[in-house]
């Protein structure tokens, strides 16, 4: 309301993701031009403005890297993934982003037939392990799970604040 932000140290996670520029640092401001020719191009907005998945591709599209998650561990048969979220991440209103937000987004929104009818494929179970850790378990192997969530704009699981939406 006052138009002021808290100090930078209070806004960043404990271990922020640092993205190295390809050639040089960018400049603040300016005009961003992008072509959206119709409704079929709307997905581009997710990739360019809202792509904050749990994991992401490296710049060469060769391997999956942590993004919102600080680290990921998978079991050998691809049925269980434990994701550790970056401690200290916050929503735009300053509330903490935690494992409870991930569980809420998946269980209460994505698996809710009234909101998201027809969940395809091999649905997972998502459970809170701690404030910053979630376990995602499948009944059958999902060896390409990380590649799938890095490739698609599936940021709904990281874009639905429980403290606001559960009301």
N, C-alpha and C positions, 0 to 999 in steps of 0.2 A: 504494500500500500504506500510505503514511503518512497518507492522507486529506487531502493538501495538493496544491494545483494550482501549476504554475509561474506566475510573474508574467504578467499580462495581455498585456504586450508580446511575450512568447515564445509565446503561444497564438494570436495573431491573424495573418492573412495580411498581407503588405506593404500591400495596398490592399483592406481589407475592404469587403464590400457593406454599405452603410448604408441601412437601411430607415426612411424617415420615417413617423412615426405619422399616421394619418388625422386624429385629433382631439386626442389627448393621449398622453403616455407611459403605458405600462401599469404595473401594480404586480406585484412579484414574489410568487409564491405564490398561494394561493387554490384554488378548485375549478373545474375545467373540465368542463362537462357537454356530452355529445354523444350522440345516439341512433344506435345500430346495431341494426337490427331483425332482422338475419339475415346469413347468409354473403354475400348479394348486396351488402351495404353495406360490406364489408371494404375496398373501394377507397378509401372515405372516410378511412381511417387513413393511406393514402399521401399524400393531399392535405393532410391537416391536421397530421400528425406527421412525415412523411418526404419532403416535397416539396422536394427539392434537386436539381432538374434542372440541366443545363448552362445553360439559358436559362429565363426565366419571363415571364409576362404582366405588364404594368403593372396598376395597380389598376382601371383602366377597361376592361381587356381590349381595348385598342386596338392595342398594339404589343408586340413581343417585346423583352425586355431581357436583358442578361447576368445571370447568377446565379452559379453555380460558375465559369463562364467569365467572365473579365474583359472579353473582347472577342471579336467574331466578324467574320470577313470572308468574303464569298461571291463566287464568280465570277459573271459576267453570265448564264450559262445554267443556274445552279442545280445544277451537277454537282460542285462542290467548295466545301467550307467549311473554313476554318482557324479553330480555336478556341484562344484563349490563356487558359490557366487562371490563377487567382489565385495568385501566387507566395507561398509560405509557408503554404498551407493544410495541415492535418494531420488524420490519422485520430485517433480517440478515444484510441488508445494512444500518440500523439505522433509516429508515423512520418509522413514527408512524403507528401502527396497529389500525384501527378505524372501526366504524360501516360502513363506506363507502366501506371498503374491503369486508365485509360480503354481503352487498347489491350487489356489483359488482359480486362477485363470484356466487351468486344465480341467479340474474337477467340476467347478461350479459354472463355468462358461462353455468351454469347448465340448465337454461331455453332456451338457444340458440339452436334451432334445428340443426343448422349446426355443432355445437360442441358436443352437448349431445342429440342426437335424442331419442325421446320416453320417456319423463319424466313420470314415473309410478305413479299411485295412485292419491292422493288428493293434487295437487300442492298448495303451499302456496303463500302468498304475503309477501314480506320482505321489510320493510321500515325503514329508518333511523329516529330515534327519536332525537338523539343527537350524538355528536362525539363518545360516548361510549355506546350507547343504540340502540338496534334494536327491532322492533316489528314484530313477525311472526304470520300471521293470516291465518286461514283455513276456507273454506266455510262450511265444515262439521267437527264435533268433531274429534280430533286426540289425544285422551287421552293417548296414548303410545308414543307420539312424542319424549319426552326426553329419554325414554328407547331405542327407535330406534336409535337416533343419538349418544347415548352412546355406543350402542352395535356394531355398524358397523364402519369400517374405513371410515367415511364420512368427513374426514378432508379437503376435497376439499374446503369446505366453509371457512376454516381457513388457507388455503395454497395457495391462489391465490392473490398476492399483486396487488391491483388496479393500483397503481402508475407506476408499471412496465408493467403489461400485457395489460392495455387499449391502449397502444401505437400501 
